[in-house]
Amino acid sequence: MVDIFIWLVSHQITLAALCFATLAGIFIGALIQFLEDNKKTTPHANAK
């Protein structure tokens, strides 16, 4: 368990990059979902 803690402390940049990538992935996923839902509710998309 201590080894993991030491690794995290010595790889702070890696940890920050992982956190950023996770947050970016969640944000992009939510954005895509929002855009998809928006397309469904617009009459212009339904007219096709």
N, CA, C and O atoms as a MOPAC input file, in Angstrom:
PM7 MOZYME 1SCF
protein

 N      0.83200 1    -1.19900 1     0.00000 1
 C      0.00000 1     0.00000 1     0.00000 1
 C      0.86900 1     1.25300 1     0.00000 1
 O      0.55800 1     2.23000 1    -0.68100 1
 N      1.95500 1     1.22200 1     0.76200 1
 C      2.87800 1     2.35900 1     0.81400 1
 C      3.53700 1     2.56300 1    -0.54800 1
 O      3.77200 1     3.69600 1    -0.96800 1
 N      3.83100 1     1.46400 1    -1.23200 1
 C      4.45100 1     1.55600 1    -2.55600 1
 C      3.56600 1     2.33600 1    -3.52700 1
 O      4.06200 1     3.14900 1    -4.30700 1
 N      2.26600 1     2.08900 1    -3.47900 1
 C      1.32300 1     2.79600 1    -4.34900 1
 C      1.36500 1     4.28700 1    -4.03800 1
 O      1.38200 1     5.11800 1    -4.94600 1
 N      1.38100 1     4.62500 1    -2.73500 1
 C      1.41300 1     6.02500 1    -2.31500 1
 C      2.68100 1     6.71000 1    -2.81600 1
 O      2.62600 1     7.82700 1    -3.33100 1
 N      3.82700 1     6.03600 1    -2.66600 1
 C      5.10800 1     6.58100 1    -3.14000 1
 C      5.07000 1     6.77400 1    -4.65100 1
 O      5.53800 1     7.79200 1    -5.16100 1
 N      4.51600 1     5.80200 1    -5.36600 1
 C      4.41500 1     5.89500 1    -6.82500 1
 C      3.56400 1     7.09400 1    -7.22400 1
 O      3.93700 1     7.84100 1    -8.12800 1
 N      2.42200 1     7.28800 1    -6.55800 1
 C      1.54200 1     8.41600 1    -6.86900 1
 C      2.24300 1     9.74900 1    -6.62800 1
 O      2.12900 1    10.67100 1    -7.43600 1
 N      2.96700 1     9.84600 1    -5.51700 1
 C      3.68100 1    11.08400 1    -5.19700 1
 C      4.76800 1    11.36300 1    -6.22900 1
 O      4.97100 1    12.51200 1    -6.62100 1
 N      5.46300 1    10.32900 1    -6.66700 1
 C      6.54600 1    10.51500 1    -7.63600 1
 C      6.04400 1    10.64900 1    -9.06900 1
 O      6.81800 1    10.99200 1    -9.96400 1
 N      4.75600 1    10.38200 1    -9.30000 1
 C      4.18700 1    10.50400 1   -10.64400 1
 C      2.99400 1    11.45700 1   -10.64400 1
 O      1.93800 1    11.14800 1   -11.19700 1
 N      3.17600 1    12.60800 1   -10.02300 1
 C      2.07000 1    13.56600 1    -9.92400 1
 C      1.58500 1    14.03600 1   -11.28600 1
 O      0.38800 1    14.24700 1   -11.47900 1
 N      2.50600 1    14.20300 1   -12.23600 1
 C      2.11600 1    14.65000 1   -13.58000 1
 C      1.24600 1    13.58600 1   -14.25200 1
 O      0.23700 1    13.90100 1   -14.88200 1
 N      1.65300 1    12.32500 1   -14.10800 1
 C      0.87700 1    11.21600 1   -14.67000 1
 C     -0.52100 1    11.18800 1   -14.06500 1
 O     -1.51600 1    11.02300 1   -14.77100 1
 N     -0.57800 1    11.35200 1   -12.75000 1
 C     -1.85500 1    11.34800 1   -12.03900 1
 C     -2.73300 1    12.50300 1   -12.51000 1
 O     -3.92600 1    12.32100 1   -12.75200 1
 N     -2.14400 1    13.68900 1   -12.63900 1
 C     -2.88700 1    14.85700 1   -13.11100 1
 C     -3.40900 1    14.62100 1   -14.52700 1
 O     -4.54400 1    14.98000 1   -14.84100 1
 N     -2.58200 1    14.02000 1   -15.37600 1
 C     -2.98300 1    13.73000 1   -16.75400 1
 C     -4.14000 1    12.72900 1   -16.78400 1
 O     -5.07200 1    12.88100 1   -17.57300 1
 N     -4.08300 1    11.71400 1   -15.93100 1
 C     -5.16600 1    10.72800 1   -15.85400 1
 C     -6.46800 1    11.37500 1   -15.39500 1
 O     -7.53400 1    11.10900 1   -15.95100 1
 N     -6.37200 1    12.22700 1   -14.37700 1
 C     -7.56500 1    12.92900 1   -13.88200 1
 C     -8.14000 1    13.82100 1   -14.96700 1
 O     -9.35200 1    13.85600 1   -15.17600 1
 N     -7.26100 1    14.54600 1   -15.66100 1
 C     -7.70500 1    15.44200 1   -16.72900 1
 C     -8.36900 1    14.65800 1   -17.85200 1
 O     -9.42000 1    15.05300 1   -18.35800 1
 N     -7.75400 1    13.55200 1   -18.23700 1
 C     -8.30200 1    12.72000 1   -19.31200 1
 C     -9.67500 1    12.16500 1   -18.92300 1
 O    -10.58600 1    12.11700 1   -19.75000 1
 N     -9.81600 1    11.75200 1   -17.67300 1
 C    -11.09800 1    11.22800 1   -17.19300 1
 C    -12.17100 1    12.30600 1   -17.23000 1
 O    -13.27800 1    12.07700 1   -17.71900 1
 N    -11.83700 1    13.48800 1   -16.70900 1
 C    -12.79600 1    14.59800 1   -16.70300 1
 C    -13.15200 1    15.01500 1   -18.11900 1
 O    -14.31900 1    15.26800 1   -18.42100 1
 N    -12.15100 1    15.08800 1   -18.99100 1
 C    -12.39500 1    15.46400 1   -20.38800 1
 C    -13.29500 1    14.43000 1   -21.05700 1
 O    -14.19900 1    14.78900 1   -21.81100 1
 N    -13.05400 1    13.15600 1   -20.78600 1
 C    -13.87000 1    12.08400 1   -21.35100 1
 C    -15.31800 1    12.16400 1   -20.89600 1
 O    -16.23900 1    11.98700 1   -21.69400 1
 N    -15.51600 1    12.43200 1   -19.61000 1
 C    -16.87500 1    12.57800 1   -19.07200 1
 C    -17.56000 1    13.77100 1   -19.72200 1
 O    -18.72100 1    13.68900 1   -20.12200 1
 N    -16.83300 1    14.88300 1   -19.82600 1
 C    -17.39500 1    16.10600 1   -20.40500 1
 C    -17.77500 1    15.90800 1   -21.86800 1
 O    -18.86500 1    16.29300 1   -22.29200 1
 N    -16.86700 1    15.30500 1   -22.63700 1
 C    -17.12800 1    15.07000 1   -24.06700 1
 C    -18.29500 1    14.09500 1   -24.24200 1
 O    -19.14600 1    14.29000 1   -25.10900 1
 N    -18.33000 1    13.05800 1   -23.42600 1
 C    -19.43300 1    12.09900 1   -23.48300 1
 C    -20.77400 1    12.75500 1   -23.19000 1
 O    -21.76700 1    12.48900 1   -23.86700 1
 N    -20.79400 1    13.61600 1   -22.17200 1
 C    -22.02800 1    14.32800 1   -21.81700 1
 C    -22.43300 1    15.27800 1   -22.93400 1
 O    -23.61700 1    15.41200 1   -23.24400 1
 N    -21.45300 1    15.93600 1   -23.53500 1
 C    -21.71700 1    16.88000 1   -24.62600 1
 C    -22.31300 1    16.15700 1   -25.83200 1
 O    -23.28600 1    16.62700 1   -26.42200 1
 N    -21.73200 1    15.01800 1   -26.19800 1
 C    -22.24000 1    14.22700 1   -27.32800 1
 C    -23.67300 1    13.76800 1   -27.03600 1
 O    -24.54400 1    13.84800 1   -27.90300 1
 N    -23.90600 1    13.29200 1   -25.82400 1
 C    -25.23900 1    12.84400 1   -25.42600 1
 C    -26.23800 1    13.98900 1   -25.52600 1
 O    -27.35600 1    13.81300 1   -26.01100 1
 N    -25.82100 1    15.16700 1   -25.05900 1
 C    -26.68100 1    16.35400 1   -25.10500 1
 C    -27.01800 1    16.72100 1   -26.54700 1
 O    -28.16800 1    17.03000 1   -26.86100 1
 N    -26.01500 1    16.68800 1   -27.42000 1
 C    -26.23900 1    17.02100 1   -28.82900 1
 C    -27.16200 1    16.00200 1   -29.49300 1
 O    -28.02200 1    16.36900 1   -30.29400 1
 N    -26.98400 1    14.73000 1   -29.16400 1
 C    -27.85600 1    13.68300 1   -29.70800 1
 C    -29.30400 1    13.90200 1   -29.26500 1
 O    -30.22800 1    13.79400 1   -30.07000 1
 N    -29.49300 1    14.20800 1   -27.99200 1
 C    -30.83900 1    14.47000 1   -27.47100 1
 C    -31.44300 1    15.69300 1   -28.13800 1
 O    -32.64100 1    15.72700 1   -28.41900 1
 N    -30.61900 1    16.69000 1   -28.38900 1
 C    -31.07500 1    17.91900 1   -29.03400 1
 C    -31.57800 1    17.64100 1   -30.43900 1
 O    -32.58900 1    18.19900 1   -30.86500 1
 N    -30.87500 1    16.78200 1   -31.15400 1
 C    -31.26600 1    16.42800 1   -32.52500 1
 C    -32.64800 1    15.77600 1   -32.53600 1
 O    -33.46100 1    16.04100 1   -33.42200 1
 N    -32.90300 1    14.92300 1   -31.54700 1
 C    -34.18300 1    14.21100 1   -31.48000 1
 C    -35.35900 1    15.16100 1   -31.25700 1
 O    -36.45100 1    14.93800 1   -31.78000 1
 N    -35.13400 1    16.21700 1   -30.48100 1
 C    -36.23600 1    17.11500 1   -30.11900 1
 C    -36.50700 1    18.18300 1   -31.16800 1
 O    -37.56500 1    18.81200 1   -31.13500 1
 N    -35.57700 1    18.40700 1   -32.10300 1
 C    -35.80800 1    19.43100 1   -33.12800 1
 C    -36.69500 1    18.87300 1   -34.23200 1
 O    -36.46900 1    17.75500 1   -34.69400 1
 N    -37.70500 1    19.63400 1   -34.66600 1
 C    -38.61600 1    19.15700 1   -35.72100 1
 C    -37.88900 1    18.92600 1   -37.04600 1
 O    -38.28300 1    18.06200 1   -37.83000 1
 N    -36.84600 1    19.68500 1   -37.29100 1
 C    -36.05900 1    19.59800 1   -38.52400 1
 C    -35.41000 1    18.21200 1   -38.65900 1
 O    -35.31700 1    17.67200 1   -39.76100 1
 N    -34.97000 1    17.64900 1   -37.54700 1
 C    -34.37400 1    16.31100 1   -37.56800 1
 C    -35.45500 1    15.24400 1   -37.76600 1
 O    -35.22100 1    14.22800 1   -38.42200 1
 N    -36.62500 1    15.48000 1   -37.20000 1
 C    -37.72500 1    14.51400 1   -37.31400 1
 C    -38.33200 1    14.48800 1   -38.71400 1
 O    -38.92100 1    13.48500 1   -39.11600 1
 N    -38.19000 1    15.58400 1   -39.45700 1
 C    -38.79700 1    15.69700 1   -40.79000 1
 C    -38.11700 1    14.79600 1   -41.81300 1
 O    -38.70700 1    14.47600 1   -42.84500 1
 N    -36.87400 1    14.38100 1   -41.53500 1
 C    -36.12000 1    13.55200 1   -42.48800 1
 C    -36.77900 1    12.19000 1   -42.68500 1
 O    -36.27900 1    11.36700 1   -43.45100 1

